Amino acid sequence: MICEKLKIFYDVTLLISGRNFSAANLLFRLICEIKLKLQSWLTSNVEVIVDIASRMIDKFDEYWSEMNGLLAISSMLDPRNKLDCMDFYLKEIYKGEATREIEKIT
């Protein structure tokens, strides 16, 4: 069960490390997916999963608070994403606080 949960880290690592060019525009989306997965693990019926997720979120948030703006900007500069990608993920992650985060980045 824990291996299934950690598969997203394996997949993201393969995607990023297998590139010969900058993937900064992809990184925002991938990091947001990891954040959303971690948040969803908090509702697990398995106490070990909830405990692991809680600790991982604490550690993740230390870096996320410093990096999310930079990653969002690189995502916005990708013509395929523009503001849509940032809006979508920040609304999913921050819920009611999303507007403040979006304004801060833009």
Secondary structure, 3 states (H helix, E strand, C coil): CHHHHHHHHHHHHHHHHCCCCCCHHHHHHHHHHHHHHHHHHCCCCCHHHHHHHHHHHHHHHHHHHHHHHHHHHHHHCCCCCHHHHHHHHHHHHHHHHHHHHHHHHC
